[in-house]
Amino acid sequence: MIVTAPGNNWFLKWSNFNQLIFNFRIVISQSKINNATGLHYAYGISIVLTEFVSLD
């Protein structure tokens, strides 16, 4: 996850990442700590990893 020379779309991906975190906070704050929240975490983390691994 080391970015030495960001491409043109790096800022866009970073903005999407921040938006994803913001959505996470809303989802978690509106739901009880249960299995559903765990699924939201797993789903979101997989998206984040996919986004950063596919930086180009």
WOBEL-V159267 format. One record per helix or strand of 2 or more residues. SS is the DSSP state (H for helix, E for strand). FROM is the first residue (numbers start at 1). LEN is the number of residues. If there is no record, write none. Layout:
# WOBEL-V159267
SS|FROM|LEN + SS|FROM|LEN
This chain:
# WOBEL-V159267
H|10|20 + H|35|19
